[in-house]
């Protein structure tokens, strides 16, 4: 739910497909449970656990204990900065003090069941994925992770699968034909 006016449509979608979708955008400790009760299978938290761009383990623990780690996805979308990936929040406009490292992934994984990680620098450009990030996640994520950013071919499913050794899923957005891209949605549904 990015931007004003999305809550009503999101609520309708959750009610139409109970336990079939996750929801993110403005999720915090106060509203997370409401979305689960409305029909979300999980909530995706981002900015809430990074007040003023600083990682807050306390906020992560609080939301996880309130709804259960089995209902919490942590979005660690990031920009590549030299030889590291720095998490970005607020529609990827604010860099945080948090880097994606093996140790940080292990720490955060204690409080959620999945990571969502956009490679923000390539997201929406359809010019290729951040292959190094996919490899890193495949080697270091202790829980399921979904990667997004830069996919431009149905073959990218296999590339992601091979580079991550089957440990990272791929999501495709703007490159789908239903959003004006060249990748056929029906072909994606068939990929195993």
Helices and strands as residue ranges (DSSP letters): H 7-16, E 22-24, H 32-38, E 42-45, G 47-49, G 51-53, H 57-67, G 69-71, E 72-75, E 78-81, E 84-89, E 94-99, H 102-109, E 114-118, H 131-140, E 144-148, H 155-163, E 168-171, G 177-179, H 185-190
